[in-house]
Amino acid sequence: MQDPAEPLLPVEPDRPSRPGLWASVAAAGLLLLGLAAYWGLGREGSAPQERPAAGTADPSEARAKGAKPDSKAAQAPPSEIGEERQARELYLAAEAFERAQPEDPEKRMLRWREVVTQYPTSPWARKADEKHRAAAASLEALLAREFDGTRQSARTLATAGQFAEGVRTLEAYRATQTRDILKRRADVEIVALENASRLAYNEAASRARDLAAREDFAGALPLFESVARGAIPEVATRCQKAIGQLKEAAAERNRFEATRKGEEARRAFREEAAPRILGLVRARRYDDALSELGSAAGAPANAGIREEIAAERASVADASAFWGAFLTALRSRIGQETPLLLVDGKKLNGRISRLQEDRIVVENGEMTTEAPLDRLHPDLLVGWTLGRTLAAEDGLSYVKAALFFFCEGRDDLARLYLATARELRGPADAAEKTYRGGFLRAAAGIRK
């Protein structure tokens, strides 16, 4: 038999008290911290260490001797420590290059830029960026000094209006440069001079427009001529075009003025001088008529119609030539028995005794008769002249006859002999013009 005091079922042990439970948890935590510290120290000891500098003891020896390691090195990742060292080395190399070659800012900028681009997060990158900026400013000043002389020369030329020469100076400078930045500076300055040349044209065009509006073309022309002398090719072409337009406008104005003055002179000559000259030719005073026509052609007031007056004078000269040829034939018959046909159809028989200024004296026995020259029949005039003192086969002879009868007021005979002159290919065009629309034709209409 069992002891009554012994239970039947296994007896559950008594639960520990709450203070004892917390003590157990604390002991377990200490054990885990110990293990973690052990493994961490083991990994740190296995990582590659920086080689100690000369004269510095090995870190393991320091730890063995109880020396306290650098707290920053213990906390920073090993990779970051290596990048900083490499950034520092690259920075120091760039710094040494700057001391060795201070006159070459472009290469110095490349060295500092290399530090910035390879290690952008390093403190050395910030220092290198400051150095890069300083080198860039130094380069900027160097290039400015190098380019300033050429730029000032080009601008001096432009100030004198020699824009094309200034551009050529810059283009020659650009062709000798190897630095792109200087080439770009030359390009910028070239564009500035080209625009200045265009602006000079615009200013000249504005002033010329005002002068042309007042028809002062003579004052507007020099504006474009001055700009064209030193302009770039594009502007020079535009100047020449504007000069041509101004000259054409001036010529048109001059033609208009000449036409207006010509019309005034033509009207005055037609109304005042032409009737007087027509009276002279009708009286067969050809020398007086030719003299007056010559004086009128030389008068400044008649400059616009000088050619027309000269053509009219040539026609009167042809008429005078026909009359002179008839008088020559008449003189050759003095002393001869010759019947004279008069305009009324009657005949005057007898011997031509003498020729006076405006009449002919005929003797028939003891009777003397005077016949005015203007009473002689046209057939007599033509018959004694054409084929005798004027060649019958020459068209010019019939032109002279036509103009003579035109001056006489015989348009029917003038038309007849003009037609004959054309058939013989005589110079009938000028005579036709005088006959149909000359000053004497107009005067004949006024007299009627």
Legacy VTK file of the C-alpha trace (Angstrom):
# vtk DataFile Version 3.0
C-alpha trace
ASCII
DATASET POLYDATA
POINTS 448 float
0.000 0.000 0.000
1.065 3.465 -0.796
1.554 6.184 1.642
-1.661 8.281 1.884
0.332 11.329 1.838
1.607 10.528 -1.810
-0.764 11.721 -4.535
-2.153 9.410 -7.282
-1.404 11.523 -10.215
1.819 13.169 -10.881
2.048 16.249 -8.903
2.484 19.582 -10.874
5.418 21.511 -9.542
4.749 24.801 -7.858
4.929 27.952 -10.081
7.826 30.231 -9.315
7.094 33.613 -7.925
7.007 36.803 -10.278
10.333 38.247 -9.063
12.047 35.007 -9.898
10.595 35.061 -13.424
12.017 38.499 -14.214
15.412 37.436 -12.974
15.434 34.478 -15.380
14.573 36.717 -18.371
17.354 39.155 -17.504
19.905 36.357 -17.359
18.874 35.085 -20.804
19.190 38.624 -22.317
22.696 39.007 -20.936
23.665 35.713 -22.480
22.408 36.837 -25.959
24.220 40.186 -25.746
27.393 38.385 -24.935
27.094 36.142 -27.966
26.331 39.135 -30.259
29.348 41.020 -28.996
31.514 37.998 -29.558
30.441 37.532 -33.222
30.687 41.276 -33.987
34.231 41.461 -32.684
35.120 38.427 -34.702
33.860 40.024 -38.021
35.594 43.295 -37.333
38.835 41.507 -36.747
38.485 39.647 -40.060
37.903 42.867 -42.230
40.924 44.320 -44.144
42.709 46.942 -42.177
44.463 50.114 -43.499
48.204 49.734 -43.622
49.615 51.677 -40.694
51.697 54.657 -41.505
55.411 54.499 -40.992
56.316 54.682 -37.390
52.810 53.716 -36.251
52.194 50.527 -34.327
49.939 47.805 -35.704
46.337 48.241 -34.454
46.352 44.656 -33.193
49.312 45.497 -31.070
47.483 48.583 -29.831
44.528 46.464 -28.900
46.842 43.970 -27.265
48.364 46.784 -25.277
44.935 48.079 -24.331
44.975 51.155 -26.733
41.477 52.475 -27.565
40.739 52.425 -31.326
39.405 55.554 -33.249
35.679 55.729 -32.562
34.844 57.170 -36.093
36.770 54.430 -37.859
34.997 51.852 -35.742
31.542 53.236 -36.662
31.998 54.169 -40.435
31.598 51.538 -43.198
34.956 50.414 -44.559
33.920 51.245 -48.243
33.269 54.920 -47.382
36.646 55.212 -45.766
38.303 53.944 -48.970
36.416 56.403 -51.270
37.377 59.351 -49.116
41.006 58.295 -49.281
40.866 58.016 -53.087
39.049 61.373 -53.371
41.698 62.969 -51.194
44.487 61.517 -53.304
42.852 62.744 -56.550
42.321 66.190 -55.036
45.929 66.426 -53.903
47.096 65.405 -57.377
44.967 68.132 -58.936
46.330 70.613 -56.426
49.897 69.629 -57.295
49.141 70.057 -60.997
47.734 73.527 -60.320
50.930 74.538 -58.562
53.027 73.094 -61.373
51.063 74.627 -64.292
49.174 77.711 -63.099
49.139 79.191 -66.615
46.898 76.430 -68.048
43.436 76.964 -66.494
41.706 74.607 -68.939
43.712 71.559 -67.824
43.340 72.616 -64.199
39.560 72.707 -64.700
39.667 69.177 -66.092
41.529 67.926 -62.991
39.105 69.566 -60.568
36.148 68.362 -62.596
37.447 64.815 -62.379
37.337 64.972 -58.577
33.778 66.335 -58.636
32.440 63.780 -61.103
34.122 60.690 -59.612
33.403 61.466 -55.958
30.416 63.813 -55.955
29.420 63.063 -52.308
32.890 63.461 -50.878
33.899 66.581 -48.969
36.832 66.744 -51.372
34.341 67.203 -54.233
33.028 70.380 -52.649
36.550 71.732 -52.337
37.323 70.701 -55.936
34.181 72.473 -57.166
35.360 75.708 -55.578
38.739 75.267 -57.264
36.975 74.528 -60.577
35.005 77.750 -60.314
38.159 79.732 -59.591
39.939 78.168 -62.582
36.921 78.936 -64.804
37.004 82.571 -63.721
40.733 82.670 -64.452
40.151 81.184 -67.895
37.366 83.672 -68.551
39.667 86.573 -67.722
42.457 85.120 -69.882
40.184 84.654 -72.888
38.694 88.096 -72.430
42.149 89.655 -72.539
43.136 87.586 -75.575
39.965 88.423 -77.574
39.621 92.036 -76.460
42.127 93.482 -78.941
40.473 91.905 -81.972
37.013 92.833 -80.728
38.006 96.457 -80.179
39.522 96.656 -83.676
36.343 95.261 -85.224
34.138 97.616 -83.230
36.269 100.601 -84.203
35.755 99.708 -87.861
32.029 99.318 -87.284
31.856 102.719 -85.585
33.370 104.199 -88.747
30.702 102.453 -90.820
33.092 99.734 -92.084
30.947 96.799 -90.973
32.127 94.431 -93.701
35.779 95.078 -92.836
35.027 94.498 -89.145
33.377 91.160 -89.943
36.361 90.140 -92.076
38.693 90.984 -89.166
36.709 88.712 -86.841
36.490 85.930 -89.414
40.272 86.013 -89.905
40.751 85.816 -86.129
38.306 82.930 -85.843
40.108 80.958 -88.550
43.330 81.011 -86.504
41.785 79.834 -83.216
41.763 76.290 -81.847
39.655 76.985 -78.767
35.947 76.531 -79.427
35.083 79.128 -76.828
37.043 81.806 -78.715
35.450 80.724 -81.969
32.042 81.094 -80.362
32.957 84.539 -79.065
34.015 85.575 -82.566
30.736 84.219 -83.954
28.737 86.220 -81.415
30.638 89.393 -82.270
30.204 88.759 -86.014
26.454 88.468 -85.562
26.472 91.692 -83.542
28.298 93.590 -86.323
25.997 92.163 -88.998
22.970 93.292 -87.014
24.565 96.716 -86.553
24.991 96.969 -90.336
21.324 96.074 -90.821
20.342 98.656 -88.218
22.349 101.324 -90.065
20.408 100.455 -93.218
17.084 100.688 -91.391
17.974 104.116 -90.018
19.043 105.336 -93.455
15.874 103.915 -94.999
13.715 105.713 -92.440
15.372 109.068 -93.139
15.357 108.486 -96.897
11.647 107.671 -96.805
10.882 111.050 -95.263
13.006 112.851 -97.859
11.488 110.896 -100.740
8.005 111.793 -99.509
9.022 115.426 -100.078
10.517 114.423 -103.474
13.993 115.260 -102.214
15.573 112.313 -104.022
18.925 114.081 -104.290
19.069 114.270 -100.494
17.968 110.650 -99.996
20.502 109.053 -102.346
23.654 109.879 -100.306
22.169 108.160 -97.241
22.154 104.761 -98.934
25.410 105.411 -100.777
27.153 106.098 -97.461
25.798 102.910 -95.843
26.573 100.776 -98.908
30.290 101.630 -98.880
31.024 99.675 -95.679
27.983 97.404 -95.428
27.966 93.616 -95.285
27.064 92.022 -98.667
23.413 91.493 -97.754
22.939 95.126 -96.743
25.014 96.413 -99.665
22.660 94.613 -102.071
19.639 96.187 -100.396
21.301 99.609 -100.573
21.958 99.258 -104.298
18.349 98.250 -104.835
17.149 101.273 -102.852
19.533 103.543 -104.788
18.132 102.205 -108.059
14.573 102.818 -106.889
15.398 106.370 -105.829
17.084 107.104 -109.150
14.098 105.724 -111.044
11.743 107.809 -108.906
13.881 110.900 -109.535
13.913 110.190 -113.273
10.146 109.716 -113.279
9.701 112.987 -111.414
12.027 114.704 -113.892
10.107 113.244 -116.822
6.874 114.450 -115.323
8.291 117.931 -114.757
9.738 117.970 -118.250
6.393 116.913 -119.667
4.579 119.567 -117.679
7.033 122.274 -118.667
6.993 120.992 -122.220
3.244 121.239 -122.382
3.367 124.785 -121.076
6.108 125.722 -123.561
4.304 123.927 -126.387
1.076 125.740 -125.682
2.846 129.103 -125.519
4.778 128.498 -128.745
1.723 127.200 -130.555
-0.412 130.173 -129.555
2.173 132.965 -129.787
5.116 132.136 -132.062
3.675 129.657 -134.558
1.036 132.006 -136.070
3.682 134.664 -136.608
6.043 132.162 -138.278
3.209 130.840 -140.440
2.620 134.363 -141.664
6.274 134.614 -142.668
6.262 131.378 -144.675
2.969 132.271 -146.331
4.684 135.456 -147.452
7.627 133.324 -148.575
9.931 135.104 -146.179
11.677 131.872 -145.403
14.896 133.398 -144.124
13.003 135.341 -141.465
10.966 132.286 -140.524
14.075 130.115 -140.218
15.806 132.736 -138.108
12.889 132.981 -135.695
12.607 129.195 -135.431
16.335 128.953 -134.685
16.075 131.526 -131.913
13.052 129.767 -130.425
14.862 126.398 -130.400
17.733 127.888 -128.398
15.540 129.604 -125.792
15.785 128.031 -122.290
12.024 128.240 -121.900
11.646 125.938 -124.902
14.131 123.301 -123.715
11.392 120.685 -123.462
10.241 121.225 -127.059
13.591 122.007 -128.672
13.509 118.901 -130.838
9.981 119.636 -132.032
10.953 123.187 -133.008
14.050 121.854 -134.774
11.905 119.413 -136.763
9.547 122.236 -137.725
12.505 124.330 -138.820
13.827 121.467 -140.978
10.437 121.282 -142.719
10.434 125.023 -143.385
13.996 124.688 -144.703
12.791 122.022 -147.193
9.960 124.320 -148.311
12.474 127.134 -148.683
14.719 124.849 -150.733
11.894 124.150 -153.193
11.163 127.837 -153.549
14.839 128.599 -154.016
15.084 125.908 -156.714
12.122 127.506 -158.533
13.690 130.960 -158.358
16.886 129.531 -159.808
14.918 128.124 -162.725
13.087 131.431 -163.135
16.307 133.413 -163.229
17.643 131.121 -165.896
14.741 132.228 -168.145
15.282 135.972 -167.813
15.484 137.445 -171.293
13.532 134.594 -172.827
10.085 134.572 -174.361
8.170 132.408 -171.964
4.422 132.181 -171.346
3.563 132.370 -167.625
0.499 130.468 -166.336
-1.306 132.327 -163.552
-3.487 130.929 -160.792
-6.666 132.206 -162.469
-5.859 130.148 -165.575
-4.739 133.099 -167.690
-1.401 133.251 -169.455
1.013 136.119 -169.446
2.971 136.156 -172.705
6.159 138.035 -173.296
9.809 138.195 -172.416
10.904 137.957 -168.833
12.895 141.115 -168.377
13.738 141.038 -164.705
12.915 139.426 -161.341
12.085 141.573 -158.324
11.712 140.527 -154.689
8.062 139.565 -154.888
7.180 139.896 -158.559
8.233 139.193 -162.131
8.398 141.785 -164.947
7.320 140.681 -168.441
7.725 142.843 -171.556
5.500 142.297 -174.562
6.449 144.792 -177.216
6.120 148.189 -175.742
3.903 146.991 -172.880
5.414 145.967 -169.566
3.451 143.788 -167.158
4.269 142.891 -163.564
3.000 139.618 -162.131
3.210 138.940 -158.364
5.058 135.733 -157.689
2.214 134.438 -155.537
-0.043 134.643 -158.634
1.979 132.045 -160.561
0.184 128.718 -161.052
1.423 125.707 -159.028
1.833 123.690 -162.203
4.286 126.292 -163.441
6.232 126.125 -160.200
6.471 122.344 -160.289
7.090 122.141 -164.005
9.998 124.570 -163.924
11.546 122.917 -160.796
11.120 119.112 -160.746
13.337 117.527 -163.337
15.214 120.779 -163.885
16.680 122.253 -160.720
15.537 119.320 -158.527
16.004 115.710 -159.577
12.710 114.159 -160.671
13.784 110.656 -159.537
14.753 111.744 -155.997
12.076 111.254 -153.321
13.488 114.194 -151.363
12.544 116.525 -154.232
8.883 115.618 -153.732
9.185 116.014 -149.948
10.354 119.594 -150.565
7.499 120.194 -152.971
4.980 118.797 -150.489
6.222 121.016 -147.661
6.265 124.067 -149.902
2.630 123.593 -150.819
1.793 122.860 -147.174
3.245 126.247 -146.244
1.233 127.733 -149.114
-1.937 126.279 -147.633
-2.421 123.782 -150.466
-3.044 120.590 -148.539
-4.255 118.802 -151.640
-0.926 119.229 -153.388
0.992 118.514 -150.157
-0.747 115.133 -149.840
-0.113 114.358 -153.507
3.618 115.002 -153.372
4.032 113.262 -149.991
2.501 110.145 -151.531
4.890 110.422 -154.481
7.819 110.821 -152.092
6.830 107.612 -150.308
6.605 105.753 -153.586
10.146 106.858 -154.324
11.237 105.892 -150.745
11.937 109.481 -149.810
12.278 110.702 -146.173
8.593 111.474 -145.787
8.035 110.563 -142.105
9.262 113.846 -140.600
7.438 115.847 -143.261
4.278 113.864 -142.586
4.533 114.648 -138.866
4.896 118.370 -139.530
2.117 118.296 -142.066
-0.337 116.539 -139.775
0.487 117.775 -136.263
3.245 120.383 -136.227
3.150 123.889 -134.877
2.370 125.380 -138.291
-0.565 123.012 -138.677
-1.896 124.190 -135.311
-1.293 127.810 -136.277
-3.146 127.271 -139.544
-6.148 126.082 -137.544
-5.959 129.175 -135.335
-5.765 131.508 -138.333
-8.863 129.941 -139.836
LINES 1 449
448 0 1 2 3 4 5 6 7 8 9 10 11 12 13 14 15 16 17 18 19 20 21 22 23 24 25 26 27 28 29 30 31 32 33 34 35 36 37 38 39 40 41 42 43 44 45 46 47 48 49 50 51 52 53 54 55 56 57 58 59 60 61 62 63 64 65 66 67 68 69 70 71 72 73 74 75 76 77 78 79 80 81 82 83 84 85 86 87 88 89 90 91 92 93 94 95 96 97 98 99 100 101 102 103 104 105 106 107 108 109 110 111 112 113 114 115 116 117 118 119 120 121 122 123 124 125 126 127 128 129 130 131 132 133 134 135 136 137 138 139 140 141 142 143 144 145 146 147 148 149 150 151 152 153 154 155 156 157 158 159 160 161 162 163 164 165 166 167 168 169 170 171 172 173 174 175 176 177 178 179 180 181 182 183 184 185 186 187 188 189 190 191 192 193 194 195 196 197 198 199 200 201 202 203 204 205 206 207 208 209 210 211 212 213 214 215 216 217 218 219 220 221 222 223 224 225 226 227 228 229 230 231 232 233 234 235 236 237 238 239 240 241 242 243 244 245 246 247 248 249 250 251 252 253 254 255 256 257 258 259 260 261 262 263 264 265 266 267 268 269 270 271 272 273 274 275 276 277 278 279 280 281 282 283 284 285 286 287 288 289 290 291 292 293 294 295 296 297 298 299 300 301 302 303 304 305 306 307 308 309 310 311 312 313 314 315 316 317 318 319 320 321 322 323 324 325 326 327 328 329 330 331 332 333 334 335 336 337 338 339 340 341 342 343 344 345 346 347 348 349 350 351 352 353 354 355 356 357 358 359 360 361 362 363 364 365 366 367 368 369 370 371 372 373 374 375 376 377 378 379 380 381 382 383 384 385 386 387 388 389 390 391 392 393 394 395 396 397 398 399 400 401 402 403 404 405 406 407 408 409 410 411 412 413 414 415 416 417 418 419 420 421 422 423 424 425 426 427 428 429 430 431 432 433 434 435 436 437 438 439 440 441 442 443 444 445 446 447
